Structure formats: C-alpha cells, structure tokens
Amino acid sequence: MEPTKFIWKDGELIPWAEANVHVLSHGLHYGTGAFEGIRSYETKRGPAVFRLTEHMERLARSCKALGIPVDWTADELVKAAKELLAVNELRAGYIRPVVFYGSGSMGLNPAGAAVHTFIATWEWGAYLGEEGVKNGISVKVSSWRRINHESMMPNAKITGGYVNSVLAKQEALRGGYDEALMLNTDGFVSEGSGENLFVIRDGVATTPPIAAGVLEGLTRDTMITLLREEGVEVAETQVTRTDLYYADEMFLTGTAAEITPIRLVDDQPVGAGEPGPITRLAQERFIEVVTGEDDRHADWLEYV
C-alpha cells in the first residue's frame, strides 16, 4: 500500500502518518467498529466514485445495527470522501471509511468510549491479481463456517466479524489456493472471504440469498441488474457444495475483487477451466458502467 497525503479524521484532514489511535481503543480490543470498501474510477469526465452514497448509507446501517452513534450523515461522509480524493489527487483508487469506538472505556460495555470516524484513500489494483481477473483463480471450500444470524450480523460490515474471513483466507492461502469459499452453519454455500458468489449452470446465474448469511453486496446487486438486462436469468437461491462441482462457470463479485472468475474449486476445474461467456459478459458490462462508457446507469457514478 502506497501512502497518500491525507486522511480524513473526525472532520479534519490530517497527514497520513498522523492518523493514529490510542492502544486502548475499544474497537482494537473488541472489534466494535464498522467499515466500507468503495472504489473510484477514472472516466472521460474525471474521477467518479461507484455507488458512493449507497455505500455510506450501508455504513450508517451497520453502525445502527451495532449501536454505534455516528456524528456524520451519509451525505456529509460522501462530501468528505470526494474532498479527500481531490486533495490526494487520485484519479482512481480505493476508499475506506471506518467508524469505531476509541478510548475511554474498557470491558465489553463501550459506554463512555469516544467514537471516531476515519476515511482513507489509496491506489489499489486488482484485489485477487490481474492474472486472476484475466484467467480465473483457484478456490477452496473452507473448514471455517460463515458467521450466522444467531451469533452475529453477517449482513453488517462489522470489523470484528471479519476475523471469521481472515481465518478462512489464511487457510486457503496456506493450502496453495487464491481464495476461500465458506459454507454457512446449515451447510449451504454463503460467500468468499470478502466477496459474493455467482454460480452459472445451463445459462442460469445463481447467487446465494441474503438469508444464507451473505453481505448484501452492492457489486452483487449491480451484477444481478446488469445480467438481467442482458437476458440472463438470475436466481437468488440456496447453493449447495455439489452445485459448485456441477457449475459451468463461477465468479466472485465485490468492491475490491470487482468481477473475478473462478477456474478451479477444490482442485476440480470449473467448466472448461477458464472464464466462460457469461463471466466475460459480466466483466465487460461492469467495466463499461464504472468507467462511464455505459450511461444507462449514470446515477451509479458520483463525480469528484
């Protein structure tokens, strides 16, 4: 990660190197925070952030679910993110807002702890590698089960919940794979360590429903819309592990991952072992939209 000039902290722009928190911050010890991942793209009209307001609104929902009071409205955070991109002179990049409990309280009850809001931006290429975007990645079904609705809130981007994802990701990497797929406690496929999943068989694209313990991803929602516009049937329904092995194509979606094909699952090739036609269509439509080349969804782009 290459540092940029400034980070936005509680309403002020501060130098990157000064964006520090106290070692006794509640969020550091207990994972009591919420965050977002957002991308800005270079377009003919200048830098544009993809679905920025909706990301900030989801951040507000996550904070509400966790009970964190936030001093900033979604619109104010949208303005701050645009300002930060401009002063950091980023044509394209990644935006990470995070809200968390700071110091002032220790123990499981965060009452009395200050609440901090930071926004950082930096340049970030393909999360799973350019080669993976082009030719597909290898995935392994993890031994770690996805957090469920009975123990946490998988549909909220809560910092502490991502320890579950870190365990799955590390296990996959140690095994020589690029990414993990996680089952939920009922044995159905949920998502990757940080991405939603689409499974294609006989021309139908299936993605696990929100009830399966997946994040309600904005890139997931984007892809459902774009594929249906292209005449592809999209079903939001349960996916079994067997469905993975029967698939003709598979791909992951996410702000960081964008649209990343899967060529291998549990050492078995997906279809022909290379990205298929629906996956390629998904990639093409997505890039056209986020770079402003397709104005059918111009409202998804917020220019800096």
N, C-alpha and C positions, 0 to 999 in steps of 0.2 A: 504494500500500500504506500503510495506516494503522498506525503502530506500536502495539503493546500494551505492557503494563507490564514484563513479564519474559520472559526466555529461559532455558531450562534448559541449563546448560553443565557437562558432566562431573560431574553430581550436585548442582549448586548452582543456585539461582535467582538470576540477575543482572539488573540493569536492561537494557532493550532497547539503549540507547545504548552500553553497555559490552561488548556481545557482539562483540568484535573478535578478529582473528587476526593473527599475525605475517606480514609481507610475504614472508618466506622460507619460508612453509608449503609443504611438498611438494605438497599437494593443489592449491594455487593454481597452481603451475608445471606440474604433470603430470597433473592430473585424477584423482589417486588418492584417490577417495572413493566413497561410495555413499549413496543417499538414498531417501526415500519421500515420497509425497504422500497425505495422509489427510484425510477430511472428518468434521466433527462437525455434526449436525443437531439442530434444536430439535424436541422431541416433547412429548406431553402429560405425560410422566413426567420431563421435563427434558432437558438436552443428552445426546446419545448419539453415540458415535463408530462409524462404519460399518466393520466388519471390522478393528478396530484390532489385535488380536493377530496376525491373519494378515499384516497389513502389516509389523509389527515382525519377524515370522518371515521374511518375504521380505527385509527389510533385513539380517538376520543371514546369509541365504544369499548375498546379493550381496557382503557383506564377506568371507565364506568364499571365494567364487569369486575375489575379488581378492587374497586373502591378508592382509586387514587384521585384526589381533587386536582384538576388542571386549571391553571390560571389563564390559559390561552384558548381562544376559539379556533376551530378548524380554519376559518378564513384568515385569522392572524398568523397561524403557522404556515399557511400557503404563501402569504406575503413574505414571511421570514425566509422560507426556503428559496423563493425566487431572488430575494435580495442577496442571499448567501451565494447562490450560483453566480450571480453577476459579479460580486466583489472578488470571488475566487477565479473569475474569468474562465469558467468551464463551459465549453461548447456542448459537451456530452459528459454524463457522469452518473454517479450513484448518490442518493440522498438517504441519510439515516437519521430520522428523528427518534429520540428516546426520552421517555418520561419515567422517573424513578424516585423512590424515597431516598433522601440523603441522610445526613447525621441528625442527631437529636433524640434518637430513641434506639434502644437495643432490646432484643427479645422479639417474640413473634408479633406482638402488637405494635404497629408502626405509628400509633398516635403520638404526636409530638415531633415526628421527623419532618424535616423540610422536604418539599417536593421540587425537583429540578427538571427542567426541560432543555435538552440539547438538540441541535441539528448539525450534522457534519456532512460534508460533500467531498467526493474524491473521484478520480478516474478509475473505472473498473471495466475490464473487458469481459469476455465470456466466462461465466462462473465455473462451468464444467469444462472449459478449454475449447479453443477454436476447432481442434480436431474432433472433439465430441459433437459440436454443433454441426459439423460437416458430415461426419461418418457414423455418429452414434456412439453411445457409451455402454459400458457393462454395469449391470446392477445385480445385487444380491438381496434376497429376502432376508431381512434381519431377524436375529433371535430376540431382539428387543421389540416389545409390543408398543404401539402408539398409545399415548395417554388418552384416557377415555373420559366421557362426560360425567362419570361417577366420582372421579378423583380430581379432575381439573376442568379447564375450559379449553378444549383443543381449537375452538373457533376464535379464540382471542390470542393475539400475538403477545403473550406474556413472557418476559425474559426467562423466568425460572423454568418454564415448560420446555424450553429448548435444550435443557440438559438431556432430555429424552432423545432428541435429534442428534446431539453430539455423540452420544453413546453408539447410536446406530451408524452414523457416518464413520466414526473411527473404526468400528468393527469391519465395515465394508472395505475401507482403505487398507487395513491390515491384511485382509484376505485377497488383496490384489484387484479389487473392483473400484469403479469410479464413484458409485453411489449406492445407497441402500433403499429398499422398499420396505415399508412397515405394514404389518397386519395389525388390526385392532384386536381387542380382547375377545371378540366374537369369532375371530379367525378370518375375517374378510380383509381385503386389501384396503388400506387407507390412502397413504401418500408416500412420497420420498422423505428424506430427512428435512427437506426445506422446499419441496415442490409438490404441486398437484400432478396427477397421473391421468393420461388418456390411453385407453386400450382399444385398438381397432381390429375388428373381425368381420369379414364379409361386408365391408363397406360401412359398417356402423361403428361410430366412435362412442365408447362408454367411459364415463368418469365416475368415480365413487361419489355418493351423495354426501352432503354436509353431515348427516346423521352418522356416517361412518367414522367420524372423528377427524375430518379434514378441515384445513383452513379454507374459509370462503375466499379463495384467491381471486384477485382482480384480473390477473392474466388468465386464470381458468375461465372466469366469466367472459372475458374478451374472446377467448378461443371458442367457447360454446356459440357465441353470437356469430363470429366470422365463419365457422364451419357450416352452421345452418344457412347462412347467406349463400354459401356455395353449393347448397343442396345435399350436404352430408347429414345423415340422421345422427343426432347426438342424444344419448340416453344417460340420465343421471341415476344410476342404479348400482347395487352391490356388485363387487368384483371379487371372484374367488382366486385363490392361488393357481388353480388349474387354468383359469381364463388367461393367465399370463403366458402359459406354455402353448395355448391354442392361438394366441394372437398373431395376426398378420403384420401389425405394426404397433409400436408403442412410443409415446413421447411424454416428457415432463414439461410442465409449464411453471413459470414463476418470474418475479421481477428480476432476480439475479440470473436464473437459468434461461430466461426467455422461452424459446421453444427448442428443447434438446431431445433428439431422437435416442431411443434405446435400441441397441443392436443385439444385446446379449442379456439374458436373465437366467440366473442360476446355472451358468455355463451352457445354456441352450440358446441357439440363435433365434431371434425374433423374426419370423417370416424368412426372407432370404438373407437375413443377417446384415441388412443395410436399410437406410431410411426409405420408406415406401412413398407412394404418390400422395396419400392424404397428409402424411407428415410434411412432405415438401410443400404442399399447398398451404398447410398451416403456417410454416415458416415464412413463405412468401407473403401471404396476406398480412401477417403480423408486422413484418418489416415495413411493408407499404404504409400501414396505418401509423406506426410510431414515428416514421420519418416524414409524415405529412404528404406522402405520394398518393394516398387514397383519402379523399376528402369526405367519404361517406360517414366517417366517424370523427370529423374535425373537432367535435366537442370533447373528445377524449384528450386532446392536446392543450396544455396551458403554457403559453409562450412567456419566456422570461423578459 
